[in-house]
Amino acid sequence: MGIEYEFNLHFDELRAEMRERADEAVLAGMSYMHGQVTPLVPVESGDLAGSGDVGLGYVDGAAIDSADHVAHLFYPGPYALYQHEGVYFRRPATYGAPLTHTHGESFFLIRPMITDAETAIDIVRERLGL
């Protein structure tokens, strides 16, 4: 007497479900990064730290195909770039006034992207059920 098994793994349905979850997953991963970055943002008035935004579907300010599932973390305006790069400390004679913040650090986006990237990726994997 033989035994027969039949499996229908529904890979097309699985792919569709993962695509549906992908935007939420990358947004969750980037939201985690936002939480890691914000405490490092230089604070003078608090406006810069409060202006951080997480969103979907943009790369370098240009809308992209939603199938790419890209999240961004953005601090708006030239002031954010000025604070991030800490230009006065490298070229005081040429660029602007000294940075006067007593909290935070230059390159506030970079360090968490290096030190916490694996955790953000794990969040995406978990949300995708991988």
Wavefront OBJ file of the C-alpha trace (Angstrom):
o trace
v 0.000 0.000 0.000
v 1.453 3.362 -1.080
v 1.090 6.793 0.451
v 0.727 9.875 -1.681
v 1.174 13.460 -0.530
v 0.183 16.459 -2.504
v 1.371 19.938 -1.522
v 0.368 23.226 -2.989
v 2.753 25.767 -1.496
v 1.088 28.785 -3.138
v 4.343 30.620 -3.924
v 2.511 33.273 -5.951
v 0.325 34.066 -2.963
v 3.389 34.160 -0.710
v 5.173 36.581 -3.056
v 2.093 38.813 -3.196
v 1.792 38.806 0.594
v 5.484 39.703 1.004
v 5.100 42.568 -1.489
v 2.133 43.847 0.504
v 4.153 43.706 3.734
v 7.342 45.177 2.254
v 6.444 48.872 2.563
v 5.375 48.453 6.189
v 8.530 46.435 6.879
v 11.009 48.955 5.442
v 9.113 51.777 7.139
v 9.397 49.951 10.481
v 13.136 49.443 9.963
v 13.660 53.111 9.114
v 11.462 54.212 12.023
v 13.802 52.264 14.283
v 16.749 54.136 12.726
v 14.933 57.433 13.325
v 14.784 56.545 17.003
v 18.524 55.880 17.031
v 19.447 59.041 15.115
v 17.274 61.629 16.893
v 19.144 61.532 20.246
v 22.356 62.336 18.337
v 20.952 65.359 16.471
v 22.593 68.601 17.608
v 20.253 70.699 19.743
v 20.221 74.458 19.937
v 16.480 75.139 19.867
v 15.267 71.557 19.310
v 13.716 72.402 15.930
v 16.123 70.204 13.978
v 15.661 67.132 16.175
v 11.890 67.579 15.977
v 11.879 67.914 12.196
v 13.023 64.384 11.367
v 10.669 62.482 9.098
v 10.408 58.903 7.921
v 8.625 58.128 4.678
v 8.334 55.808 1.713
v 9.100 55.954 -1.968
v 11.801 58.572 -2.417
v 15.480 58.430 -3.280
v 17.417 61.704 -3.433
v 14.136 63.613 -3.394
v 12.740 61.880 -6.489
v 9.699 59.612 -6.392
v 10.464 56.026 -7.281
v 8.419 53.024 -8.272
v 6.609 51.716 -5.196
v 7.749 48.210 -6.146
v 11.240 49.189 -4.945
v 10.074 49.431 -1.303
v 12.448 52.181 -0.197
v 12.144 54.142 3.044
v 13.908 57.396 3.814
v 14.904 59.305 6.919
v 15.078 63.024 6.304
v 15.927 66.156 8.263
v 14.903 69.136 6.102
v 16.696 72.296 5.117
v 20.244 73.499 4.690
v 20.550 73.901 8.463
v 20.384 70.116 8.847
v 23.240 69.645 6.383
v 25.228 72.414 8.071
v 24.818 70.750 11.470
v 25.422 67.259 10.107
v 28.663 68.155 8.385
v 29.908 70.452 11.178
v 31.540 72.640 8.521
v 32.546 75.452 10.836
v 34.878 73.206 12.804
v 36.746 72.197 9.671
v 36.830 75.552 7.841
v 35.965 78.375 10.243
v 37.409 81.138 8.082
v 35.238 80.220 5.110
v 31.924 78.850 6.333
v 29.379 80.527 8.587
v 29.232 80.905 12.317
v 30.361 78.382 14.904
v 27.954 75.627 15.847
v 26.728 76.360 19.339
v 24.948 73.171 20.286
v 25.854 71.540 23.563
v 24.134 68.262 22.759
v 24.458 66.003 19.729
v 27.190 65.415 17.212
v 28.219 66.035 13.652
v 27.504 63.157 11.261
v 24.506 62.208 13.412
v 23.003 60.154 10.567
v 26.098 58.148 9.741
v 26.988 56.480 13.050
v 23.597 54.821 13.639
v 23.464 53.704 10.004
v 26.673 51.793 10.670
v 26.164 50.636 14.255
v 22.446 49.823 14.110
v 21.945 48.683 10.512
v 21.762 44.981 11.432
v 18.990 45.625 13.931
v 17.014 47.595 11.342
v 17.483 44.767 8.833
v 16.335 42.256 11.457
v 13.183 44.329 11.978
v 12.484 44.228 8.245
v 13.099 40.464 8.160
v 10.810 39.916 11.140
v 8.013 41.993 9.572
v 8.370 40.001 6.365
v 8.270 36.726 8.303
v 11.753 35.685 7.223
l 1 2 3 4 5 6 7 8 9 10 11 12 13 14 15 16 17 18 19 20 21 22 23 24 25 26 27 28 29 30 31 32 33 34 35 36 37 38 39 40 41 42 43 44 45 46 47 48 49 50 51 52 53 54 55 56 57 58 59 60 61 62 63 64 65 66 67 68 69 70 71 72 73 74 75 76 77 78 79 80 81 82 83 84 85 86 87 88 89 90 91 92 93 94 95 96 97 98 99 100 101 102 103 104 105 106 107 108 109 110 111 112 113 114 115 116 117 118 119 120 121 122 123 124 125 126 127 128 129 130
